[in-house]
Amino acid sequence: MQNNNALFEQLTKPQQMYVESIREIGADWGYDLTKTNWTRKELVAISMKRQGNDDVPNWIVKDNARRVGRGVYAIPELPQDTPPVATTDDPTNNYDDEGADTLAYSPDEHTMIRKQ
């Protein structure tokens, strides 16, 4: 998974792996991955799916700087930079509405490409 978030790059490898788990499992479960504040309940559910126990990493729950409120923790490393979405009102796009479902985002080129 492509990542452009500078805060994410500052995490240790195990911390990055936990954040990636939130992204992957959260996406499967329909969580809003653009938010930065996560409840303990959400993080426990992720941990249960990820590792089979309810242990949320200490680097999240024991860091007072991450505590937003009771049972709510900030994970600003989670949201990824997202590419702009081309619309039909954008004069620079080069596709028609009927072919829009065959387009894909190329993170390496930061462009929309037509699937073959």
PLY file of the C-alpha trace (Angstrom):
ply
format ascii 1.0
element vertex 116
property float x
property float y
property float z
element edge 115
property int vertex1
property int vertex2
end_header
0.00 0.00 0.00
1.42 3.38 -1.04
1.89 5.86 1.78
2.65 9.58 1.58
2.20 10.44 5.25
5.44 11.84 6.74
4.27 11.09 10.29
3.89 7.42 9.37
7.52 7.29 8.26
8.64 8.43 11.74
7.10 5.36 13.42
9.09 2.24 14.23
8.51 -0.80 12.02
6.20 -2.54 14.56
4.21 0.69 14.97
3.91 0.99 11.19
2.68 -2.60 11.03
-0.07 -1.84 13.57
-1.15 1.27 11.64
-1.20 -0.78 8.42
-3.41 -3.32 10.23
-5.82 -0.54 11.17
-5.91 0.55 7.52
-6.47 -2.94 6.14
-8.92 -4.25 8.74
-10.63 -0.87 9.05
-11.16 -0.74 5.29
-12.72 -4.23 5.36
-15.05 -3.14 8.16
-15.98 0.19 6.58
-14.27 2.42 9.16
-13.58 6.03 8.20
-9.84 5.92 7.52
-9.58 9.68 7.12
-10.17 10.31 10.81
-7.37 10.64 13.35
-9.28 9.96 16.59
-10.01 6.31 17.38
-11.97 4.83 20.26
-10.57 2.14 22.48
-13.46 -0.07 21.35
-12.40 0.28 17.70
-8.75 -0.38 18.53
-9.63 -3.43 20.65
-11.66 -4.83 17.74
-8.71 -4.28 15.39
-6.35 -5.98 17.87
-8.71 -8.94 18.26
-8.82 -9.44 14.50
-5.10 -8.82 14.06
-3.60 -10.81 16.92
-6.42 -12.63 18.68
-6.31 -10.57 21.88
-7.56 -7.20 23.07
-4.13 -5.63 23.65
-3.94 -2.18 22.12
-0.27 -1.16 21.82
1.12 0.88 24.71
2.57 3.46 22.33
-1.05 4.46 21.70
-2.85 4.04 25.02
-0.04 4.97 27.43
1.03 8.13 25.59
-0.79 11.07 27.20
-0.13 13.19 24.11
-2.32 10.78 22.11
-5.20 10.83 24.59
-8.00 12.98 23.20
-10.61 12.06 25.79
-11.82 9.12 27.81
-11.20 6.06 25.64
-10.33 8.14 22.57
-6.81 8.25 21.12
-5.20 10.30 18.35
-3.41 8.38 15.61
-2.42 11.18 13.19
-0.17 8.76 11.31
-3.16 6.80 10.04
-4.73 8.96 7.31
-2.88 8.74 4.03
-2.42 11.59 1.63
-5.06 11.01 -1.00
-4.81 11.96 -4.65
-7.23 14.49 -6.09
-10.20 12.91 -7.81
-10.88 13.98 -11.38
-14.44 15.03 -12.08
-16.36 15.50 -15.28
-16.37 19.26 -14.58
-12.56 19.25 -14.70
-11.47 20.38 -18.19
-8.11 18.61 -17.79
-9.57 15.12 -17.53
-9.46 12.94 -20.60
-12.25 10.44 -20.09
-15.96 10.33 -20.60
-18.56 9.48 -17.96
-19.27 6.08 -19.48
-15.64 4.97 -19.13
-15.15 6.32 -15.63
-15.60 2.90 -14.05
-12.58 1.59 -15.99
-10.15 4.13 -14.55
-7.61 3.39 -11.84
-5.27 5.57 -9.84
-1.56 4.99 -10.42
0.20 5.96 -7.16
3.62 5.82 -8.84
2.66 8.38 -11.46
-0.02 10.24 -9.45
-2.32 10.07 -12.45
-5.49 8.37 -13.53
-4.93 5.53 -16.01
-7.42 3.54 -18.04
-7.50 -0.18 -17.17
-7.02 -2.54 -20.09
0 1
1 2
2 3
3 4
4 5
5 6
6 7
7 8
8 9
9 10
10 11
11 12
12 13
13 14
14 15
15 16
16 17
17 18
18 19
19 20
20 21
21 22
22 23
23 24
24 25
25 26
26 27
27 28
28 29
29 30
30 31
31 32
32 33
33 34
34 35
35 36
36 37
37 38
38 39
39 40
40 41
41 42
42 43
43 44
44 45
45 46
46 47
47 48
48 49
49 50
50 51
51 52
52 53
53 54
54 55
55 56
56 57
57 58
58 59
59 60
60 61
61 62
62 63
63 64
64 65
65 66
66 67
67 68
68 69
69 70
70 71
71 72
72 73
73 74
74 75
75 76
76 77
77 78
78 79
79 80
80 81
81 82
82 83
83 84
84 85
85 86
86 87
87 88
88 89
89 90
90 91
91 92
92 93
93 94
94 95
95 96
96 97
97 98
98 99
99 100
100 101
101 102
102 103
103 104
104 105
105 106
106 107
107 108
108 109
109 110
110 111
111 112
112 113
113 114
114 115
